[in-house]
Amino acid sequence: MAELAPPDVPRHRAATSWLALYAAIALDAAQVFALDYSAGFTDPVLATAAIVGFFTEVYLFAIALRRVNTAVAYALFGLGTVAVAVISIGWLGEPLTALKALALVAVLAGAVLLNTGGTATTRPVPTPASDLSVRR
């Protein structure tokens, strides 16, 4: 992984963004299974969990994007896909084909390569004036 934060970004703020990203990835996998097991929204508890998980996941991803570069964050977000596939294969008995294994390796490799691309992966702290404008 690239450095946690450039010198002008407080480490705790950069760490918060990374934690938000990893929490969003975990929620992505959890809400997919809640949605699957809600049986087409017929189980109100699991349907509600899926909806709340989705909105919380998007909120956490937005927090992560405050300081984590978009390309890196979205590439790492693909790890949610890997998590769902691994859980489906390991615990739910879904078959692992050669093509599926290759696809999982490609997603992992893409996330690693984008994250180690040689540029800082954390955005600088916005100035107070820019807090009122759209952050890009």
C-alpha positions as CSV (number, residue, x, y, z in Angstrom):
1,M,0.0,0.0,0.0
2,A,1.2,3.5,-0.7
3,E,2.1,5.8,2.1
4,L,-0.8,6.4,4.6
5,A,-0.7,10.1,4.2
6,P,1.4,12.8,2.6
7,P,3.1,15.2,5.0
8,D,0.3,17.8,4.7
9,V,-2.5,15.3,5.8
10,P,-2.8,14.5,9.5
11,R,-2.4,10.8,10.0
12,H,-5.6,10.4,12.0
13,R,-7.7,11.9,9.2
14,A,-6.1,9.8,6.5
15,A,-6.5,6.7,8.7
16,T,-10.2,7.6,9.2
17,S,-10.7,7.7,5.5
18,W,-9.0,4.3,5.0
19,L,-11.1,2.8,7.8
20,A,-14.3,4.2,6.3
21,L,-13.3,2.6,3.0
22,Y,-12.6,-0.8,4.5
23,A,-15.9,-0.6,6.5
24,A,-17.8,0.2,3.3
25,I,-16.2,-2.8,1.6
26,A,-17.3,-5.1,4.5
27,L,-20.8,-3.6,4.4
28,D,-20.9,-4.2,0.7
29,A,-20.4,-7.9,1.2
30,A,-22.8,-8.1,4.2
31,Q,-25.6,-6.3,2.4
32,V,-25.3,-8.5,-0.6
33,F,-25.9,-11.6,1.5
34,A,-28.7,-9.8,3.5
35,L,-30.4,-9.0,0.1
36,D,-29.9,-12.5,-1.2
37,Y,-31.4,-14.1,2.0
38,S,-34.3,-11.6,2.2
39,A,-35.9,-13.8,-0.5
40,G,-37.0,-10.9,-2.7
41,F,-37.7,-8.5,0.2
42,T,-40.1,-11.0,1.8
43,D,-38.1,-11.2,5.0
44,P,-38.5,-7.7,6.5
45,V,-35.5,-8.0,8.9
46,L,-33.1,-9.0,6.2
47,A,-34.6,-6.6,3.7
48,T,-34.2,-3.7,6.1
49,A,-30.6,-4.8,6.9
50,A,-29.8,-4.8,3.2
51,I,-31.3,-1.3,2.7
52,V,-29.6,0.2,5.8
53,G,-26.3,-1.6,4.8
54,F,-26.5,-0.1,1.3
55,F,-27.0,3.5,2.4
56,T,-24.4,3.1,5.2
57,E,-21.9,1.7,2.7
58,V,-22.5,4.6,0.3
59,Y,-22.1,7.1,3.2
60,L,-18.8,5.5,4.3
61,F,-17.5,5.4,0.7
62,A,-18.2,9.1,0.4
63,I,-16.2,9.7,3.6
64,A,-13.4,7.7,2.2
65,L,-13.4,9.7,-1.0
66,R,-12.6,12.9,1.0
67,R,-9.0,11.8,1.1
68,V,-8.5,8.6,-0.8
69,N,-8.0,9.0,-4.5
70,T,-11.1,7.9,-6.5
71,A,-9.3,5.3,-8.7
72,V,-7.6,3.7,-5.7
73,A,-10.8,3.7,-3.6
74,Y,-13.0,2.2,-6.4
75,A,-10.4,-0.4,-7.2
76,L,-10.2,-1.5,-3.6
77,F,-14.0,-1.4,-3.4
78,G,-13.8,-4.3,-5.8
79,L,-12.5,-6.3,-2.9
80,G,-16.2,-6.5,-1.8
81,T,-16.8,-8.5,-5.0
82,V,-13.9,-10.8,-4.1
83,A,-15.2,-11.2,-0.5
84,V,-18.7,-12.2,-1.8
85,A,-17.2,-14.7,-4.2
86,V,-14.9,-16.2,-1.6
87,I,-17.7,-16.5,1.0
88,S,-20.0,-18.0,-1.7
89,I,-17.4,-20.5,-2.7
90,G,-16.0,-21.3,0.8
91,W,-19.2,-21.4,2.9
92,L,-22.1,-21.6,0.5
93,G,-20.8,-24.4,-1.7
94,E,-20.7,-22.4,-5.0
95,P,-18.3,-24.2,-7.4
96,L,-14.9,-22.6,-8.1
97,T,-14.1,-22.8,-11.8
98,A,-10.8,-21.9,-13.4
99,L,-12.3,-18.9,-15.0
100,K,-13.8,-17.7,-11.7
101,A,-10.4,-18.1,-10.0
102,L,-8.7,-16.2,-12.7
103,A,-11.2,-13.4,-12.4
104,L,-10.7,-13.2,-8.6
105,V,-6.9,-13.0,-9.1
106,A,-7.4,-10.2,-11.8
107,V,-9.5,-8.2,-9.4
108,L,-7.0,-8.6,-6.6
109,A,-4.1,-7.8,-8.9
110,G,-5.9,-4.7,-10.2
111,A,-6.5,-3.4,-6.7
112,V,-2.9,-3.9,-5.7
113,L,-1.5,-2.4,-8.9
114,L,-3.7,0.7,-8.6
115,N,-2.8,1.1,-5.0
116,T,0.9,0.9,-5.6
117,G,1.0,3.0,-8.8
118,G,3.6,5.3,-7.4
119,T,1.5,8.3,-6.5
120,A,0.2,9.5,-3.2
121,T,-3.1,7.8,-2.5
122,T,-4.4,10.2,0.0
123,R,-5.7,13.7,-0.8
124,P,-4.5,16.8,1.1
125,V,-6.6,18.3,3.8
126,P,-9.1,20.8,2.3
127,T,-8.7,24.4,3.4
128,P,-11.7,25.9,5.3
129,A,-12.8,27.9,2.3
130,S,-12.9,24.7,0.2
131,D,-15.0,22.9,2.7
132,L,-17.9,25.1,1.5
133,S,-17.4,24.0,-2.1
134,V,-17.6,20.7,-3.8
135,R,-14.5,18.6,-3.1
136,R,-12.6,17.2,-6.1
